[in-house]
């Protein structure tokens, strides 16, 4: 059991120690439990990650599962940089609507729904000729990509775009990749019957 072993280590040494711990794990071939609040450490070390929020296990899975298919909004927001966009939505016949527009999603909401939102990672938000009206607020260069902050239907959200992609100066429209857009009710992923 390792409980936050690298918390107060300087960043350069932390990288070296992480590598040594990973090497030790593969050499001894024993289960190690590594407790951390640092998503980079968790995703670097783990074959399987247990994500907890307020003392409750909200998802167990591989690092890839947690990124590609978050089962709880906390997981979606915590894993990834920037985290998943969360937008309040209305539900009608199991489908999500934002500002009166139906949003294509991977899943549907069941008959009994609570507080509903859609979640979509910044990687899966795109500029579009036909979509939701949005306004570009800020562009931040982060190396091989840029983070674009936009306002859409009164909510802020983030997009991750390539260096060579043209960014509108202010007014634009955006859309979401349906295969990566999900409906959550009371923080949990809704059923996965066909959308």
PLY file of the C-alpha trace (Angstrom):
ply
format ascii 1.0
element vertex 195
property float x
property float y
property float z
element edge 194
property int vertex1
property int vertex2
end_header
0.00 0.00 0.00
1.38 3.38 -1.06
-0.45 6.36 0.42
0.45 9.56 -1.48
4.18 8.62 -1.58
5.23 11.32 -4.06
3.19 14.27 -2.77
6.05 16.41 -1.47
8.71 15.35 -3.99
10.02 17.90 -6.49
8.66 17.38 -10.06
11.90 16.16 -11.68
12.54 13.58 -8.97
8.84 12.61 -8.97
9.12 11.50 -12.62
12.16 9.33 -11.82
10.51 7.77 -8.76
7.34 7.05 -10.73
9.42 5.18 -13.31
11.22 3.18 -10.59
7.93 2.24 -8.89
6.49 1.10 -12.22
9.62 -0.98 -12.85
9.43 -2.47 -9.34
5.77 -3.37 -9.87
6.48 -5.28 -13.06
9.48 -7.04 -11.48
7.79 -8.26 -8.27
4.47 -9.02 -10.01
2.38 -8.29 -6.90
-0.75 -6.23 -6.42
0.07 -2.71 -5.30
-2.48 -0.23 -4.04
-1.47 3.34 -4.78
-3.55 6.13 -3.22
-3.29 9.53 -4.89
-5.22 12.69 -5.76
-3.01 13.16 -8.84
-4.71 11.81 -11.96
-1.38 11.61 -13.82
0.04 9.30 -11.17
-3.12 7.19 -11.07
-3.29 6.79 -14.84
0.45 6.19 -15.20
0.68 3.39 -12.65
-2.61 1.64 -12.83
-3.81 -1.40 -14.66
-7.10 -0.69 -12.91
-8.19 2.57 -11.25
-10.76 2.99 -8.49
-12.20 6.52 -8.48
-13.80 7.68 -5.25
-15.84 10.80 -4.57
-16.89 11.76 -1.03
-16.04 8.26 0.22
-18.06 6.46 -2.47
-16.60 4.36 -5.28
-18.04 5.88 -8.47
-16.15 3.85 -11.08
-13.59 1.07 -11.42
-11.84 0.54 -14.72
-8.74 0.86 -16.85
-7.36 4.34 -17.48
-8.79 4.12 -21.00
-12.28 3.14 -19.69
-12.30 6.13 -17.34
-11.39 8.54 -20.11
-13.52 7.13 -22.93
-16.57 6.03 -20.95
-17.00 7.86 -17.64
-19.90 6.35 -15.69
-20.19 9.35 -13.37
-19.84 13.10 -14.02
-17.16 13.30 -11.31
-15.00 10.82 -13.26
-15.56 12.75 -16.49
-14.59 16.03 -14.90
-11.66 14.67 -12.84
-10.02 12.56 -15.56
-8.70 14.50 -18.54
-7.25 17.95 -18.96
-9.40 19.85 -19.44
-12.15 17.70 -17.95
-15.49 16.79 -19.51
-17.98 19.57 -20.29
-21.21 19.21 -18.30
-24.34 20.96 -19.64
-27.82 20.89 -18.07
-30.36 19.46 -20.50
-34.04 18.65 -20.81
-35.25 15.12 -21.54
-38.11 14.31 -23.90
-38.88 10.68 -24.82
-35.43 9.61 -23.62
-33.54 12.15 -25.76
-31.56 15.17 -24.60
-32.43 18.71 -25.67
-30.35 21.87 -25.29
-32.11 25.16 -26.01
-34.85 23.30 -27.88
-32.40 21.41 -30.13
-32.20 17.62 -29.93
-28.68 16.45 -29.14
-27.64 13.10 -30.58
-26.14 11.00 -27.79
-24.67 7.55 -27.33
-27.29 6.67 -24.72
-30.88 7.48 -23.80
-32.43 8.57 -20.54
-34.91 6.18 -18.95
-38.45 6.96 -17.85
-37.46 8.13 -14.39
-34.86 10.84 -14.55
-33.57 13.25 -11.93
-31.20 16.15 -12.50
-30.08 15.56 -16.10
-27.00 16.78 -17.92
-25.09 15.85 -21.02
-21.36 15.24 -20.80
-18.93 15.61 -23.68
-15.16 15.85 -23.58
-13.48 18.91 -25.15
-11.89 16.60 -27.76
-15.37 15.83 -29.15
-16.74 19.37 -29.51
-16.30 20.79 -33.02
-16.97 23.97 -34.94
-19.86 23.31 -37.26
-21.87 24.97 -40.01
-25.05 23.59 -38.47
-25.24 23.28 -34.71
-25.71 25.24 -31.51
-24.93 28.95 -31.52
-21.77 29.78 -29.58
-19.40 32.65 -28.96
-15.61 32.26 -28.75
-14.35 33.80 -25.51
-10.67 32.82 -25.30
-8.03 30.70 -27.00
-5.14 29.17 -25.02
-2.19 27.56 -26.79
-1.10 24.37 -24.99
1.55 23.10 -27.40
0.27 20.70 -30.05
-3.31 21.86 -29.56
-5.35 24.82 -28.33
-8.08 25.06 -25.71
-10.95 27.22 -26.91
-13.37 28.55 -24.30
-16.83 29.20 -25.74
-20.17 30.30 -24.38
-23.15 28.27 -25.58
-26.72 28.77 -24.34
-25.42 30.73 -21.36
-22.97 27.99 -20.29
-19.21 27.92 -20.65
-17.53 24.95 -22.28
-14.13 24.00 -23.59
-13.02 22.65 -26.95
-9.68 21.05 -27.79
-8.64 21.92 -31.36
-5.54 21.28 -33.44
-2.92 23.94 -34.09
-3.82 24.15 -37.77
-7.61 24.36 -37.29
-9.15 27.75 -38.05
-10.93 29.34 -35.10
-13.81 31.77 -35.76
-13.24 35.25 -34.37
-16.38 35.39 -32.23
-19.77 34.04 -33.36
-19.90 30.44 -34.51
-21.80 27.19 -34.21
-20.66 24.02 -32.50
-21.67 20.37 -32.49
-20.83 17.30 -30.43
-19.70 13.86 -31.60
-22.79 11.69 -30.85
-20.65 8.61 -30.08
-18.90 10.52 -27.29
-21.84 12.52 -25.91
-23.71 10.98 -22.99
-26.72 11.69 -20.79
-26.29 11.56 -17.02
-29.03 11.61 -14.40
-28.18 12.59 -10.83
-24.51 12.28 -11.77
-24.72 8.72 -13.12
-24.65 7.50 -16.70
-28.15 6.70 -18.00
-29.01 3.32 -19.55
-27.39 2.36 -22.82
-30.33 1.25 -24.91
-30.09 2.37 -28.54
-30.37 6.14 -29.05
0 1
1 2
2 3
3 4
4 5
5 6
6 7
7 8
8 9
9 10
10 11
11 12
12 13
13 14
14 15
15 16
16 17
17 18
18 19
19 20
20 21
21 22
22 23
23 24
24 25
25 26
26 27
27 28
28 29
29 30
30 31
31 32
32 33
33 34
34 35
35 36
36 37
37 38
38 39
39 40
40 41
41 42
42 43
43 44
44 45
45 46
46 47
47 48
48 49
49 50
50 51
51 52
52 53
53 54
54 55
55 56
56 57
57 58
58 59
59 60
60 61
61 62
62 63
63 64
64 65
65 66
66 67
67 68
68 69
69 70
70 71
71 72
72 73
73 74
74 75
75 76
76 77
77 78
78 79
79 80
80 81
81 82
82 83
83 84
84 85
85 86
86 87
87 88
88 89
89 90
90 91
91 92
92 93
93 94
94 95
95 96
96 97
97 98
98 99
99 100
100 101
101 102
102 103
103 104
104 105
105 106
106 107
107 108
108 109
109 110
110 111
111 112
112 113
113 114
114 115
115 116
116 117
117 118
118 119
119 120
120 121
121 122
122 123
123 124
124 125
125 126
126 127
127 128
128 129
129 130
130 131
131 132
132 133
133 134
134 135
135 136
136 137
137 138
138 139
139 140
140 141
141 142
142 143
143 144
144 145
145 146
146 147
147 148
148 149
149 150
150 151
151 152
152 153
153 154
154 155
155 156
156 157
157 158
158 159
159 160
160 161
161 162
162 163
163 164
164 165
165 166
166 167
167 168
168 169
169 170
170 171
171 172
172 173
173 174
174 175
175 176
176 177
177 178
178 179
179 180
180 181
181 182
182 183
183 184
184 185
185 186
186 187
187 188
188 189
189 190
190 191
191 192
192 193
193 194
